[in-house]
Amino acid sequence: MSNNSERDIIVSHILIPALQRLYEMDFFNIRNGVSERNICARLAYHMEIIMHEINQYKDYFADVEYNRKNDGSGKHYDKNQKVSLPMVSDLIVHKRDWHPNLLAVEMKRWNNPKKRGQDRERLKSVVSSPVVRKDDCVYDTILGAFIIYSPDRILVEFYENVNGRGTQTGKMEFECRLEGTRFLTLEKKSENWKNIEIQ
């Protein structure tokens, strides 16, 4: 399976349906400003349910605040291919063995601009495949997603490996259809993908 078709499955059959379920079932928490960690954990819960319904992803887990490699050592990311820094992803979708990660997610509330640059750099790093590898760093994650959410809209930026470097390759924006304070559905407002060869 090529990365583009796998990306399409991750986005269309796992991530977006999980966001829809998150808003359907946990809109109260989103509307009332419950912590990002709670929202991220709830998204992970919905992702696991969806993945376990798709035969090829039954062995995958959606782990929140995951900071370990398969040998139990701490995970790091390669900041600009210069310095390895400790890594704790908001959410990682992976098999708990030596397979590449399927998806790395960072999440922020719309009104929280803190450390967005660091989150984007971390996503670029974990999807890259540098020439010089550091044993303690995570590389070759198939897709990175930076989710910026609010009670009325969601922006998702996607990051992939382009010529060995993590690059933003796409963006989707959704509007939340409401009836009063009750969530109805997510409505896609825009979707843009760069026409580039993904490794």
C-alpha positions in Angstrom: 0.0 0.0 0.0 1.5 3.4 -1.0 1.7 6.1 1.6 -0.9 8.2 -0.3 -3.5 5.5 -0.2 -2.6 4.7 3.5 -2.9 8.5 4.2 -6.4 8.5 2.6 -7.5 5.6 4.8 -6.0 7.2 8.0 -7.7 10.5 7.2 -11.0 9.4 5.7 -11.7 6.2 7.6 -10.1 6.9 11.0 -9.3 10.5 11.9 -12.3 12.4 10.5 -14.9 9.8 11.7 -13.2 9.9 15.1 -13.5 13.7 15.1 -17.2 13.4 14.2 -17.8 11.0 17.1 -15.8 13.2 19.4 -18.0 16.1 18.7 -21.2 14.0 18.8 -20.4 12.4 22.1 -18.2 14.9 23.9 -19.4 18.2 22.7 -20.3 19.2 26.3 -16.6 19.0 27.2 -15.5 20.9 24.1 -18.1 23.6 24.6 -17.2 24.0 28.3 -13.4 24.3 27.8 -12.4 21.0 29.4 -8.6 20.4 29.2 -6.9 19.6 26.0 -5.7 16.3 27.5 -9.2 15.2 28.2 -10.3 16.0 24.6 -7.3 14.2 23.3 -8.0 11.2 25.4 -11.6 11.1 24.2 -10.4 11.4 20.5 -8.0 8.4 21.2 -10.9 6.4 22.6 -13.1 7.0 19.5 -10.1 6.3 17.2 -9.5 2.9 18.8 -13.1 1.9 18.4 -13.0 2.8 14.7 -9.7 1.1 14.1 -10.8 -2.1 15.7 -13.7 -2.2 13.2 -11.2 -2.0 10.3 -9.5 -5.4 9.9 -6.0 -4.1 8.9 -5.9 -1.8 12.0 -7.1 -4.1 14.7 -3.7 -4.4 16.3 -3.2 -0.6 16.6 -3.6 1.5 19.7 -4.2 5.2 20.2 -2.1 6.2 23.2 -2.2 9.6 24.8 0.9 11.3 26.2 3.0 8.3 25.1 6.7 8.8 25.7 8.3 5.3 25.4 10.0 3.4 22.6 9.5 -0.3 22.3 12.5 -1.2 24.4 11.1 1.0 27.3 13.5 3.9 26.8 12.3 7.4 26.4 11.2 8.7 23.0 12.9 11.8 21.5 12.4 13.9 18.4 15.1 15.3 16.2 14.9 19.1 16.4 16.1 20.4 13.0 18.3 17.3 12.7 20.7 18.9 15.3 19.5 18.1 18.8 17.3 15.3 20.2 14.7 16.4 22.7 12.4 14.4 24.9 9.1 13.7 23.1 5.6 13.2 24.5 3.1 13.2 21.7 -0.4 14.3 22.6 -1.6 11.2 20.8 0.2 8.5 18.9 -1.4 5.7 16.8 0.9 2.7 16.7 1.4 -1.0 17.2 3.2 -1.6 20.4 6.2 -3.2 18.7 8.7 -2.2 16.0 6.3 -1.1 13.3 6.4 2.6 12.1 3.8 4.8 13.8 0.6 5.3 11.8 -0.3 8.7 13.1 1.1 11.4 15.5 -1.4 14.0 16.7 -0.9 17.3 18.4 -4.0 19.2 19.6 -4.7 22.8 20.7 -7.8 24.7 21.5 -8.4 27.5 19.0 -7.8 30.2 21.6 -4.5 28.6 22.9 -1.6 29.8 20.7 1.1 28.5 23.2 3.8 26.3 21.7 2.1 25.8 18.4 5.5 26.2 16.6 7.0 23.5 18.8 4.1 21.1 18.1 4.5 21.7 14.3 8.3 21.1 14.6 7.7 17.8 16.5 5.3 16.6 13.8 7.7 17.5 11.0 10.4 15.6 12.8 8.5 12.4 13.5 7.4 12.0 9.9 10.9 12.6 8.5 13.6 10.1 7.5 16.9 11.8 8.0 20.2 10.7 6.5 21.8 10.5 10.0 19.5 8.7 12.4 19.7 9.1 16.1 18.8 5.8 17.9 16.7 7.5 20.5 14.6 9.5 18.0 11.3 8.7 16.4 11.2 8.8 12.6 9.1 7.6 9.6 5.6 8.1 11.2 3.2 7.8 8.2 1.2 11.0 9.0 1.2 13.9 11.4 -1.9 15.9 12.2 -2.1 19.2 14.1 -5.7 19.7 15.2 -6.8 23.1 16.3 -10.4 22.9 17.6 -13.2 25.0 19.1 -16.9 24.5 19.7 -17.6 25.9 16.3 -14.7 24.9 14.0 -11.8 22.5 13.5 -8.6 23.1 11.5 -6.4 20.0 10.7 -2.9 20.5 9.3 -1.3 17.3 7.8 2.5 16.6 7.8 4.2 13.9 5.7 7.7 12.8 4.6 8.7 14.7 1.4 12.2 13.9 0.2 13.2 12.9 3.7 11.9 16.0 5.4 8.7 16.6 7.4 6.5 18.9 5.4 3.0 20.3 5.7 1.2 18.6 2.8 -2.5 19.3 3.4 -5.1 21.1 5.4 -8.8 20.5 6.1 -11.2 22.9 7.8 -14.6 22.0 9.3 -17.5 24.0 10.7 -19.6 22.6 13.4 -23.3 22.7 12.6 -25.3 23.4 15.8 -28.9 23.7 16.8 -28.8 26.1 19.7 -26.0 24.5 21.9 -26.6 21.0 20.6 -24.0 19.6 18.1 -25.5 18.3 14.8 -22.5 17.5 12.5 -19.2 18.5 11.1 -19.4 20.2 7.7 -16.2 20.3 5.6 -15.5 23.9 4.5 -12.2 23.3 2.7 -9.6 20.7 1.8 -6.3 21.4 0.2 -3.5 18.9 -0.5 -0.1 19.8 -2.2 0.5 17.8 -5.3 3.9 16.3 -4.3 5.4 12.8 -4.3 5.1 11.4 -0.8 7.9 8.9 0.3 
